[in-house]
Amino acid sequence: MGAPGVFTKLQNETVIISKQAFDELDNLKNAPADATDEEQRRSFEAREAFRVLDLVRVNIIEPAPTSVAEQYQLSVRPDDQIIASYLHYRDSQNEKVLFLTLDRGAKIIANAANLESVEFDIDQFNKVRRKEQNKQGTYSPAMQRDLNPIQRFFLGLKNLYDNITLVVQFSIGIIVVLAIIVGVIGAIIK
């Protein structure tokens, strides 16, 4: 959930999400009115994750039968049950499953249960995301709150410049099209 941009890299794959993980994400999307900054950030990221999930093929899988957890010696803890869902899907569908997580503990459990897994380094992911956003001059609302007033001022100027540039480019395009039309009409009239 902490890295919704991960899913954009998977646009040609089917993203499998356990019902438990989906429900956890769904519960995070609405922050209470008196939410802390951290709760607001999590809420924003959960909503962003749903927007991104809308761009990829998603298969929500139901919880695994208890026999699967027993077979792989998993407990009743939420992480274990989520992993059991992926194991059940992998075994019942005879498909390769790669478990993506931001949680090192969940990765260890998945590996112990013989489920191929990849842990994202969220700090590294966020550094790359910020670097890309800084290059593009785009900031999420959470990142904009972290900017000081001078940085926000210059970000506003950059956005204004970008918008003016787009308008100028559009205007030049219209002038070129009009010039071509006038030239064609002039040629027809002669």
Steps between C-alpha positions, in 0.01 A plus 500: 500500500786737571614487138203518264730592211629143505186382322560725199805283424266200482255622237545188284462260792205391707533638851366255755384650828374300793159603630659568839759740353232667286280550808794643698563748219131586480489571874796740470356717222280713728683698765296635794440875522754530783760285323869551559729587210608135485136379482425755228807387304395134529147589394630690197731212404217247535279706266793534259552124511135446402540745208807312380335161548230623268766514224610136525330161486411405855393164635376513860544158658302367794659386825653154490345205681656439843656180366734711283630692800547172685676340201755784487520535880357852498329660799172689521680837488381728213832486307502120519139480378572736210800287401283188528260657247781542247629148564150360450459695177843390375436134581137482384554698177843352431631850426818674601441762769747769603414646840578876505527660842634800685513292818824316573322275753240394242779428252673272752174314566432465126851369435467250786175375342679465164317791337724704270506855630651843447527765767499860386728733688241770567763760589683439172168494312399834654840655416460397136139621494598839645789531256266429206239741633762770551616455139142531381418777748205303633437450867232297675285695748688331785834613355369854443421525873870432567614791281581830665319816375788601272509154338120510455531848341757379246300183435201725426712710262626187324143370461391840364792498255412145389137603441601812306739288291215260415271789400773653281572163333128449439466854359795448264343175384172678423683779311684241288177317422328829409794597275473165321125544457544855365770374261275218376204737455726750318621223266141390429383854425780562246 
